Amino acid sequence: MLNIFNIGEIMTRNQFVILNMIISGSLGAVVGYAVSSGNFLLSFIAVVVALFLVVYLRKKTNLIIFDERVFRVSEKASRKTLNLFLVISSIVGLLLITKDKNNVIGYTLLYSVCFLLILYLILYAFYNTRKL
């Protein structure tokens, strides 16, 4: 049997995965209970505690969890997701406004597109001036 609660030492990959699954399941149960009972503060606290636990567990393992390939794949997936969201939201927002249906939703989509484009430009300028 795995000694998964021996957190003081360096963990193996199996211990790390099992503890992350326990944290995820517990977080789902607590957030589900909090939402059903209307206690949103409890769900916020549960998410913060779970994040701190996962970060602590990552520091207790010597495994390479993220490598350069994972970062490159994540960059490409993020960029494609952003591009797809911006194009689809722009088209749907313009269609909703021109068809005179749901103007509020159309304007909300177009404002979110503008916000994301401005945020992208600011972050691009920031990272372009820094050494990576």
PELIN-V412651 format. One record per pair of residues at least 24 apart in sequence whose ideal C-beta (glycine too) atoms are under 6 Angstrom apart, sorted by the first residue. I is the first residue (numbers start at 1). J is the second residue. D is the distance in Angstrom with one decimal. If there is no record, write none. Layout:
BEGIN
i->(I & I)
j->(J & J)
d->(D & D)
END
This chain:
BEGIN
i->(10 & 11 & 11 & 13 & 16 & 19 & 23 & 23 & 86 & 89)
j->(62 & 60 & 61 & 63 & 61 & 57 & 50 & 53 & 113 & 113)
d->(5.2 & 5.4 & 4.7 & 5.5 & 4.9 & 5.6 & 5.3 & 5.4 & 5.4 & 5.1)
END
